[in-house]
């Protein structure tokens, strides 16, 4: 993998294994989970929040949240409060801290070791591309995908589209990038993004994707619509001391439709670092 990665500056890969394999050989990793972890991170961080990624249904999440002085998001989108529904986070109090468990995006974010890691989606594709490019020319864009019933990776159209959007901006904004700097996978992701963008089919494709239909059938069409909005955000969420926070200060003028219609761990918990000690 190291030899293969040295051939190109920009790579696209899938899943946790892709993230852990590429991270040691690049200057930045952009994790992509459109439906819905990274879209949630974008919406929340735009409100000044700190978002702690956490493994899905881990029994230690409540203790971790308490020690971090953070709220814990619920596992069920249908429940009241904050969940993996982007719409549920539109009214998140400014400056909040929230532990957000996720089976896909959070898992990838926890698999990148010490490499700078961003949460990317369609909404902030340009912003994260620009922020990552400032750290160096070798960038891995990793689509999280979904899970089959047996736990294996199920590729997800929405994540490949967002990966392509990020590659598109990387290839346009980074000085010295040439077409041959992109791996074949990155070129393919960019091509499918450009097709959706140029034909105006982005929202329709997301709504009709397997993941999109699943959410719409459960009553979460608004989440898919929010996730389909492209480059409406100036937020660049980067994992700093275990929490995603905005490292792009160009957020003064957000579009009116931004919200829709109107402790860096060395490994998975319990080894999170830099948490305050438990009081006795």
C-alpha positions, 0 to 999 in steps of 0.5 A: 500500500505504501508503494501504491500510495506514493504514485499519487497525491490524492487517493480515495478508499473505502471503510475502516481498513482503507483509512487505517492503511492510508493514514500513515502515508498522507498529510491529512485524511478526510472521512466521508459519511454523508448519511449521516455522521459527517453531515451531523458534524458539519451542522453542529460544528457550524454552531460552535460545537465540539463533536466527539466521535465514539464507537456505536453502542459502546457501553462506556459512552455515557461515562466518557460523555460525563467525564468530557462534560458533554451531552450524549447523542441518542442512538434512535433518530426517532427519539427526542433530543440530539441524534444522528439526524442532522435536523435534530442538531439545527437548534443545538445550543451554541458552543455545546459539546456532544458525544456522537456515536456512529457505526461508520463515520465515527469508526473511521475517524478513530482509525486514522492514528495521529494523522490530521483528520477532517469530517467531510460531506457534500455540504462542506466539500470545498471547505474541507478540501481547502483546509486539508490542502494547507497541511500538504499535498498527500490527502486520503479521502475515505468513504465510510459506506454502510453495513450489511447485516453481517457487518461487512462494508456496503458501498454507499453512493452518497459517500462516493459522490461527496468523496468526488466533490472533495477531490474536485475541489482538491484538484482545483484549489491546490497549486501544482495538482495535475490530473496524474496526481489523482489515483484512478479511484479519485478520478472515478469519484470526481467523475460521478460527482461532476455528472450529478452536479452538472445534470442537477441530479444530486438531490434526486440521486441521494433521495433514490439511493439505497441509504436515502430510500431507507431514511425516507421510508422511516420519515427522515426525508429532511435529513437526506435533503439537508445532506444533499446540499453542496458547498453551503458550508464554510465549516472545516471540522478537524479532529483536535484533542478527540473532538471535531471543531472548526478550523476554518474561520471563514464562517461569518456569512453562511447562506440563508438555507444553510440549515435547510428549508427556512480527545483525539484517541490513540485507539478506541475507548477506553484509552481516550486521552486528555479527559479531565479526571473523574471526580470523587 
